[in-house]
Amino acid sequence: MTIRRNRTTDTTTTTTTTISTPTNNNNAADPTLWTVVDGRLKKPKDLLTRQTKSKRARKEKRSCARIYYSALLNFCHYHFRKDLSKFNVVKAFWDDNYENPKAARRKKKVDVDEYEDAVVLLRKITNVDVQRYLCVCAYGKAIPGASDCPIYARDSTIAAAKKMISAFMFSRTAYDDERLTGNPTMSEEINDLVKDIKKAQTKGLGAESKKTRPFETSEFHSIMDISRSLVSPKDTIQKAYTTTAMWAVQRHVIRRNDDMCMLDVNEIAPHRNQVGALQLTITWSKNVNNENRVMPHIILAHEDMIICPLVALGGYVGVFSEKDVFVIHTGRAGISSLINIRNAGETIDNEDEGETTEIPDEPGFFRFGKTICVKTRHTSERLKVICKDKLNMTGRTGTHGKRKEACDKARRAGDSKEYTDFRGGWKPINSSSDSYHGAIIPWPDAKVAYSLTLPGGPVRYEIENYNATMCTEILPAAGNLVPGVGKILTAAVVYVSKTDFAEKLLPLNLRTRITSYESTHGEITVKKIKIMIHNDGSGNDCAQFIDIVNSDNADNTDNGTTVGGETLLRVKQISQQLNHLGSRMTKLERMVEKNDLQTRRQLNNLTNSMQRMIMFRSGGPQVGSAIVAKLSRVKNLDFLWQEYVSGINGFKPASKFTSAERGKVRFTYCRRKVFWDAMTKLLGYGIDASVIIGRLENIYGSDRSSVTSVLNNMQKDRELKKYFESHPLRTS
């Protein structure tokens, strides 16, 4: 195998690595040239030739199983590149048995005799073969040197290729290097390769990241400002207002594009507590696999009308003049939530029955027409046109940028990651207590919703003299929505129609209907009331919203009533200051306790050292001739050492005991001997006795430890390893 790199200079610099292999005359149709271009390992063009041009074959080529299968064929073609006849044998084996990796695990055992040649070739694949292929993908060569960098693929790409190849392996156990058995992708060498690539990326020596960057809040504001207009020749007013409403709601609930596409008509309703707000219940999502994961989210109106979700929803519903647009399609209820919305309208394999099922195209709440479904590619393509062509944004932008911007904004406002994960519907860590936790937790959801409305804050629209005829004539399509939704959206669009933003935010036909209604029934009065979040701490429904007015004479009550604006803001500021002071006081108390404990320990050590110095410098107490060989009860190590050297209380020193005398007190003597031996040993190194005693107390005891506990700890460490680790001997 030879590797060469050619650099061509054009408007952009392209790095190409060519891996050439011998040509096999028996397989002339299969080219044998592998290249790495712009960070991607290019396989031979005719490697995956389509055997049929049927509609089903084209759909299967885009399926997840086909992606897995393509990764496997890329590896096998590289591994058997010197003899492509072996590759054809292996490919025929996979085509007949394991084209779908998920269904492959449920098939009956493969007939080894029928595919003996292929099985033998596949069982000879080792972890080194897989590692070299992954090195070619990342480094451009099978055996990279110390100075080579993984500039062609990132660690996530290599990990995905490893996973896809692993799906087709015979074994699910870890690879054994000695016996050459097991799954070759499950080896330490390959895992270390992924780690090395990740470390290189951290140091800036890896491939360039292709992650979508988060939008800035000002950038998202510009996107919403221009999204209601026609941005391409194929664009329509329905698409413009549909995607605008979809993006506004998606950003407010920090949800996935797929979640918005799968949202149904009956999942948007008036909020159960807050007047003028909507409640979004997402029952069809990637991480919603049981009832406990179904969480209602509050939808608040913003002071900034350009990104306000209620104004965007009102414009979206108002763009339709038909009354029966929002029809619920019952056929959507039978689709598994695990199916990716990107495959809508395509056929997939039913693994349990071996049949194919057509994924229906019935629309949900967001639709381009009565029967026209919104798919993720529609929104992503339109967002790309706005970002690149209209706003000339730099960097990699995409649909993930909206979700990242919302997360960043909530975190900067002081919300914890747990709160944003709760509202965003990210998959939590499973635990046995999940079944005891309810899905309805108002405060975290409402707190993040409130943060996403800043700096203007949330508002609510209140319409006077509302009647059903008003909604029917202004928003005729709202008749099939959940009762109460039409009233909230009508109040929002009527208020906007009286501002300077009416022409920019509302479609022409909606503005015409509002004008026609007012000319017939009189002017409609709508008030915009600022609200703020409040935690009453009751535990029942702690997320409450309070109206803010400009008068200090109003009463202070919850849920739709008013309080004095200046007074309430002042109370909020004082509350925040008290919370801040409380947290600081807690930290200071902990610091004082820690410093007090350290000071007491230092004073105790200093006192003990002074007592030892006085005792040993003066030669200790004078003891007469020892008559009785007896051990006394001692309360510190100083007296214990004095008992051994010179004796205490007039008794004979323990160092002078005879064997018979030691036998009378053998139990106590043996327990204390470990200390006496340690002292004798350390004194031999020329260390002062008082210093040794202080060190032994610190290492094997504490300021409140008894002599017994010190002796017990020393009994476990007769070789004094802990002592020498803390106080190593100095060698001259």
N, C-alpha and C positions, 0 to 999 in steps of 0.2 A: 504494500500500500504506500503510495506516495502522496504527499500533501504539498500543495503550493498555493500561495496567496497572491492574487493579482489585484492591484488597486487601479481603478479608472477614475479619472477626474472629469467631472461634468458639472452640471449645476448642483448636484449632490454627490458626495463621496460614497462609493459602494465598495464594501469589502467582500471578496469572493474567495472561498476556499474550495478547491476542487479535489475530490477523492476519486481517482481513476482506478479501475480494476480490469483484469483481463477480459476480453470479449469472448463470449461463448457462442460458437457458430450454430449450435443446436437451438439456441434461444435468441435468434436475431431480433425478434420483436421486442425483447426486453432490453432496454438500454442499461448500461452499467456505469453511469456517471452520476455521482453524488456531489452536490455543491452546497456550500453554506453562503447564502446571500442575505445581507442586511439582518443578520442575527437569526435566520431561519434555515434549518437543514432542509434543502430541497431534494425531494425524492425523484426518481425517474418519472417522467411524465406519463408513460404508459404502464406504470406499475399497477394502478387500479383501473384498468380498462373496463368500461361498462359493457356487460355482455348483452344487455337488452336496453331498449329505449322506451320501455313502457313507463307509464306514469307512476306506478308503484315503485319501480326501481329508482326513479329520480327522487322520490320522497324518502325512501330508505337510505339513500346516500347522505341525506342531511340529518338522519336520526342519531341519537346518542350511541347506539350500538355500532353504527357505521364508523363513528369517530374512534371508538375503542379498537375496532377491527383494523382501521387504517394505521393506527400506531403499532399494532402487532406486525402488520405486513411490512412496515418500514424497517422495523428491527430485524425481521427474518430476511428481508432482501439484503440488508447490510451484512448480516452475519454469514449468509450463503452467497455473497457477491462473487466469489471466485469460482463457484460452480452453480449456476442458476438452475440447473436441472434439479438440484436438491431443494431449491426454493419452490419450484413448481410442485414438487411432491408434497411439501409441507403446506403450501397454499391450498392444494386440492383437499388435504385432510381437514383444514379449518373450514373451508367452504361447505363441506359435507356435514360437519359436526358442531362447530362452535362459533358460528358467525355472530350470534347474539351472546355477549358475555354473561348477561344476567340469566338468560334461559339455559345457557350451557351448564350451569350448576344443577339444574333439575333434570337434565337428560339422563337416560340410562347409560350404563357403563359402555365405553367405546370398545368396539371389537378390535382388539390388538392385532389379531391375525390378519384382518383385512387391511389394516393400515400399519403393518409392521415396520415398513421403511420409514414412514413419517414419525412414528413413535420413537424409534431408535434415534433418529436425528434430533428430535426435540429433547429427549432425555439427556443428550450429550451437552446441552446448553448449560454453561456454568455461570456463576456470578461474575467471573472475569469477563465473559462475553458481553453480558448486559452492561457491566461497568464501562467497558471500552466504547460501546455504542453511545451511552449517555455522555461520555467524555467527548466523543465526536460532536454530539449535539451542542455541548456547552463550550468546549475549548477549540473545536475544529480539528482535533487530532485524538487518536485513540489513547496515546500515552503522553499526556502533557508533561512539560518540564516544570521546574521550580519557578521559572520566570513567566510562564504562561498564565493568562487570566481568562476566566469564563465570560467572554464578551459576546457570545452568540446566543445564550439562553440563560434565563433566570432560574432560581431554585424552584419556583412554583412550576415552571415548565418541565423541569427534569423530574420533579416529584409526580406530576401528572402522567408523564410518559412511563415512569416506573409503575404507577398504579394500573395503567391500561394494559401493560404487558403482563402484569401479575394476574389480571383477571382471566387469562387464558392458560395459565400454568396448571399442570396436573396436581401439584401438591399445594396445600395451604399452610404447611409447617415451615419453620425457619430453616435456612439452608445450612447444611453441615459440610464444612470445608474438607474434612478428612474422608468422609464416605461419599461426597459429591451427591447428596440426596437432599430433597426438599425443594422449596421454591427459590430459584436463583435470585429473584428480586428482593427477597427478604434476608439480606446479609448485612453484616456490619460495614463492609467496604462501600456498599452503595449508599447506606445511610450516612456514612462519613463523607462521601462525595457531595451529597446534598448540603451537609453542614458546611463543608469547605466553600462551596459556591455561595452560600448565604453569608459567610464571613467576608468573602471577597466583595460582595455587593455592599456590605456595611462599610467597608473601607473605600468604596468608590471605584473598585477595580472590576466590577462585573458588568453585565449587560444593562443597558438603559431600561429603566422601569417604564412599563406601558400602562401604569395605573391612571385612572381618570382623576384629575385634580379636583378639589372642591371649588365650587363657585364662591366668589365673594358675595356678600349680601347686596352690594351695589350692582354686581353683574347679574344676579338673579332678578333684581328689580328691573334692569334694562331688558332682560329676556321677556318678562311678563309685560313690559310696556309695549314691546313690538309684536308679541305673539298673537294679538287679536287682529292683526292685519294680514293681508295675503303676502306670503314670503316667497312663493314659487309659482310658476305658471300653472301647475296642477293643483294648487291650493284652493280651498273653498272656505266660505264663511263658517260652515258647520265644522270643518276640521279645525279652523282657527280657534273658535270658542270652546270646542270640546277639549282640545289639548291644553288650552289655557286653564280651564277649570280643573282638569286632571292634574296638571302640575301644581296648581295652588293647593289642592287638597293633599296631594302626595307630600309636598314639602311640609305642610302643617302637621301631618301625622307621622312623618319620617318613615314612610312605607315604600315598598318595592313597586316598580312599574307593573309587574305582574299582578300585584294585589289590587291596583287600581283598575286594570283591565278586567279582572274577575269580579269586581264589586257588582253586586246586584241591586235592583231597584228598591227592594224592601229592606236593605241594610242601612239606609239613611233615614233617620227619623228625628223629630224634635227631642232635645235633651230632656231627660226625665226630671231634672231639678232646675237648671238654669234657663230663665226666660230669654228668648232671642238667640239661642245657640242650638246647634244640631248635634246629633249623636251618631257616630259612624261605628257600626259593628261589623268587623271583618271576620267572616267565617270561612273564607277560602283563601288560604295563604300557604306558603312553603312550610312554615313552622307551626301551623295550626293542625294538629293531629288528634286533639281530643277537646272536650267541652271546656276544660279548665284553661285552654289557650285562647278561647274566644273572648276578646276584651273590647268593651265599648270605649270609644274615644270621643272627647268633646271637640267640636269645631267652633271656634270663636271668630267673630268678625274683627278685622284689624282697623286701626285708625288710618293706616295707609291703604287706600282703596285699590291701588294697582295690584297689590299682592293679596288682597283680602279674599279668602276662600268663599265666603258667602256671596260677595259681589260677583266673583267669577262663576259660581254655580248659578246665580240668578241670570247672568248673561247667557250661559250655556243652555239653560232650560228655556229662556226667552227666545233663543234663535229659532226654535221650532214653533210653527204655527198650528200643527196638527194636534188634536186632543189625545190621540191614541198612540203617541210615539213611544212612551215608556211602558211597553207591554212586557210582563214577566214571562220569560220562556222557561217552562218547567223542565225542558230537556237538559238544561245546564246543571240541574241538581244531581245528575247521576255520574258526573265526571269526577274522577279521582283528583284530589288536590295536589297530587304528586306530579301531574302532567304539566309540563312547561307550556306556558301560553304561546311561546314562540312556535310550537308545533301545531297550533290550532289549524284545523282544516286538513291535517295530514293523517295518514294511516300509521298505526303503531301495532306492535305485536302484543297480543294478549297471552301472557306467559302461562296462565293457568289452563286455558282452553286451546291454545295453539291457533287462534283465529286472529283476524285483524278487525279493529274497531275504528270507526270513523269518529274523530273528535268533532263535535258540532261547532258551527260558526255562529250560534245565536248570541246576540249582544247582551251585555249587562247594563249597568246604569250609564256608563259612558259609551256613547255610540255616535256614529256619523249619520245615522238615519234609523228608521224604524227597524230595519233588519240588517244594518251594516255594522259589523263588529269592529271595535278598536283593538289593534294588536300592538305589541311593543315596538315593532319595527316602524310603525307609523309615527309614533311619538319620537323615537330616537332619530329617525331621518329628518323630521321637521326641526328638532332641536339642533341637529348638526348644521342645517342650513342657516338657522338664526345665529348660531355662535360663530361660524366660520365666514359666511358670506355677508351677513348683515352687520354683525358687531365686530368682526375681525379679532376675535379673542385668540390669545396665544396659549400654547400648551395643549395637552390632551383633555378635551372636554367631552362630556357624555351625560347620560341620565343619572349615573351614580353621583355626579357633582351636586345635584339638588339635595340628595340625602346627606351627603357629607357636610354641605353648608348648614343644613338644619341642625345636625349633631353638634357642629362646632359652635353655632350660635347659642344653643341651649347650654353647652358646657361653659361657655364664657359668661353666661348669665348666672352661673353658680349651681346649676343642676348636676347631680351626680351621674356617673355612667349607668348606674342601675336604673335611674329614672328614664334616661333616654332609651336604654335597651327595652324597658317596659313599654314605652309608647311606640318605639320602632318595631316591636314584635320580633326581636332577635331571639334565637333559640337559647333558652336558659340551660344551666347545668341540671340534669335530672337528679332528683333525690327522692327519698321515700316520703318526704313531707309534702310533695307536690299535690297529692290528693286532698290535703287538709287546707290548702290555701285557695281562696276564692279568686276569681278573675277580676271582679269589680273592686278596684282599689282607686278611689277617685283622686286622692291627693297627688301622687306622682304624675298621673296623666294630665291633670289640670295644671300642675306647676310647670311642666314642660310646654304645654299649649300656651300658657301665659307668657313664658320667656320668648317664644317664637313671635309674639306680637310686638315685642319691644323694638325700638324705643317709644313708639307712639302709644302702645298698650292696646288692650282689647276694648271693644265697644259692643253695644247692642242697639238695634233699630226698633223703635216702637211706633207703630202706625195707629192713628186715631180713626175711629168709626170704621173699623175693618168689617167687611162682609164677604161672603163666599163669591158673590158676583165680581168683586174686585179682582180676585185671583183668577177666576175663570176667563175674564176678558184680557187681563194683562199677561198672565202666564197660562195659556190654555193647555200646554203640555203637562202642567203640574197636577192635572186631575188624577192621574194614575199613581202619583207618588204617595207616600205615607201621609195620612191626614196631619196637618200642621206644618209640613215642610213648605207648602206653597205660601203660607202666610209669612213665614220668616224670609223667604227669598223675595217675595213681593215688596216687603218693607225695605229690603236692601236696594233693590233696583230702582224703586221710586225715589229713595233718597238720593241715589247717585244721579238720577235723571235731572235733578234740580241743581247740580253742581257743574263746574266747568269741565269735569272729566266725563260727562255723559257721552259725548261723541266718540271718545276714545275707548270707553269701557263697555258700552252697551251697543248691540247691533241695531241697525236702522229700523227693522220691523218692530222691535221691542219698544223703541222710543216712540214710534208712531202709535202703537197701541196705548201707551201711557198717556200721550197727548189726547188721543181720541176719548179715552175714558174720562179724563178731567174736563174736557169740553162738554161732555154729556152729564156727568154727575157732580161736577165741582172739583175744586183743587183738593188734593190729598195731602194731609199733614203727617210728616214723619219726623220723629226726633231721634237724634243720635246721642246716646248716653254712654259716657265712659264708665268702665267698670274696673275693679281690681280684685285680685284673689285674696281670700282670707282663710286662715286655718283656725277654726274654732276649738279644735282639740277635743271635741266631744266623742270622737271615735265612731260615730254612726255614719256621718257623711261629712268629713272634715273639710272638704273642698267647697267653699262657699264664695260666691261673687257678690260684691257690693257695688251699687251704683255710686258715682261721684258727681256731685253738682257743685255749683259755684257759690252756694250760700252756706253760711254756718248756722242757719236757723233750722235746718231740716233734722228730722229724727234719724237715729242710727239703728237700722234694722237690716236684715239679710234678705237675699233672694228677691231681687226686683225692686226693692225700695232704695231710699237714698240716704246719704250722710253728707255732712259738710265737707267740701273738698279740701279746704285748707287744714281743717282740724284732722281729717283722716290721714292726709299726707304727713302731717306733723307726728301723729301717733305712730305711723308706720316707720318714720325715720327714728323716733325714739326707741321703738321696738327693735329695729335693726342694731342700733347702738348698744342696747342692753344685751342682745344676744352676742354681739362682738365682745363686750366687756366680760360677759360670763365665760366665754371660751378662753379669754386671756387669763381670767382668774383661775380657771381650772389648770391651765398650763403652769401658772406661777405656783400654785399649791403643790403640784407634782415636783417642780424644781426645788422648792423649799424642803419638802420631805426627803428628797434624794440628797441634798446638800447636808441636811441635819444628820442623816444616817452616816454619811462619810465623815463628818466632823466628829461624831461620837466614837466612831471606830479609830480615828486617828488619835483622839485624846486617850482612849483606853490603851492603845499600843504605846503611846508616849509614857503613860503612868506605869505600865508594866515594865518598860525598859528602865525607867529610873529606879524602880524598886529592885530590879535585878542588879543593876550597877552598884547600888548601895550595899546590897547583901554580899555580893561576891568581892567587891573591893575591900570590904571590912573583914573578909575571911569567914563570914557566916557566924552563927551563934556558937558559943563555946560549949562543947559537950564533954561530960566526964567519961570515965571508963564505962563502956557499954557492958551491962550485966545481962540484959534480956535481949534476945534476938526476936524482934517483933516488928511488923509493918503497921504503920499508922494510917489513918484516913487523911488524905491530902486533898486540897481544893484547887491547886494549881500546879503547873509543871515545875516551878521553881522549888517548891518544897519536895516534890517527887525526886528531883535530881539531888537535892540536899540530903534526902533520906538515903540515897545510894552512896553518896560520897562521905558524909560525916555523921549521918544519923540525926534524927529529930526526937524531941520529947525524951531525951536521955536513953533512947534505944540504940542498939548496935547498928553500925552502918550496914546496909544491905550488901555492899561489895565484900564484906568480911564474913558473910554467912558461910557456915560449913554446909556440907551436903545434907546432914541430918537436920540442921536448922532450916534449910531451904525446903526440905520435904514437909515440914510442919505447916508451912504457908505456901505450898507449891502452886495453888491455884492463883492467888494474888500475885505471887512472885513472877509466874510465867506471863501474866497479863502485862506487868510493868516492865518486864525484861526487854520487850521490844523497844521501849523508849530508852532504857539505859544503854542498850547495844547501839542504838542510833546516835546517842550522845557521845559514846566512846569512839565510834567510828568517825564522826565529824570533828571531834576534838583533835584527832590525829592529823587532820588537814590544817591545823593551826588556827581554827576559828574560835572566837571567844564564846564561852558557854552561854552568856546572856543573849548573844546574837542568835545562837542556834535555837534556843528556846523560843525566842520571838518568831523566828521563821517557821518553826514547827507548828506553833499555834495558828499562824496565818494560813498555812498550807493545809493542815489536817483538821482545823477547827475554825471557829469564828469568835466574835467578841462575847458570845453567850454560851459557847460550847463547854461542856463539862470535861473533866479529865478522862472519864470513861469513854466519851465519844471520840476524843482525840486518839486514845489508845486503840479503839476499834478501827479507826481509819488507818492508823499506822500498821495495824495487824494485816490489813489488806495490801499494804505496800511495804513489805519488809526490805526490799532493795532500794527504797527511797527514790523511786523514779520521778515522782512529782517534785521532790525537793531539788533534784539535780536539773530538772527541766526549768524550774524557776530560778535556781541559783547555780548555774554551771560553774565548775571549777576552772580557775584560770591556770593555764599552762605557760610556763616561762620559756 
